[in-house]
Amino acid sequence: MRLSELQRKNIINLIDGSFVGRIIDVIIDESGKITDLVLEKNKNKLFFTESNEVLIKFEQIKKMGSDVILIENINT
């Protein structure tokens, strides 16, 4: 799967069904495996931090569909 295909998918939190964000980048380790997804924060929520990014560990992905990626254990 290409990064451009991942970037079209919505990231949804399985805990509460909320929209978390969209993928803007990935972090790859020395062996070439994706370790983290870098998301742009949901612009509809108020955040009191400087960063506009959220890191999601690849292990948090529970299901990847054609339109969405379902994740678990995220603090949004």
N, C-alpha and C positions, 0 to 999 in steps of 0.2 A: 504494500500500500504506500502511496506517495504522501508526502506531507501536505500537498495541496488538497488531497482527498480528506485527510484528517481535519483540515482547517474548515471544511464545510459542515462538519458535524457539531451539533449542540451538545454541550456537556451538562448532564442532569444529575443532581444529587439524589441518590436512592433513599436517603434518610427522610427527606421532606419533600421531594419532588421539585425542588427549586432549580431554576436555570442558573448554572454556575458561571458560564462564560464560553468563550470560543478559544481554540488553540491558536496561538500566534507564533509558537516556536517549540522545539523539543530540545532536551539535553541528552546527549549520547555519551556513553562511557568509552574507555579506551578500546574495548573489544567490539564496539560498533552497535551495542544494544541501547535502545531507548530506556532511560532511567526515569525521566520526568517529562511531563507535559507542562508547557508554560502557557497559562491562560490569561486573557485580558479579563479583568474583573467585570462583573455584571454592572453596567452603568446605571441601572435602575435603583441600585441600593446606595446608601450613604456609607462611605468608609472614611475612617479617621486616620488612615495611614498614608504615607508618602507614595508607596508603591502602587502601581496600577496593574500589577501582575500577581497571579496565584500559581504556585508550583503544586502539581499533582503527581504523586509517585505512580509509576506505571502499574504497580501492584494494586492500586486502589481501583483500577478499572475492573468492573464486574461483568459488563456486557458491552459489545460494540455492534451496533446495528447499522443499517444503511444511512440513517439520518441522525442518530444520536449515539453518544457514549454515556453509559450509566456508570457512575462512580459511587464509592461508599466511604464513609468516615472522613468527610471534609468539613472543616470549620469555615463557613462562609459568613 
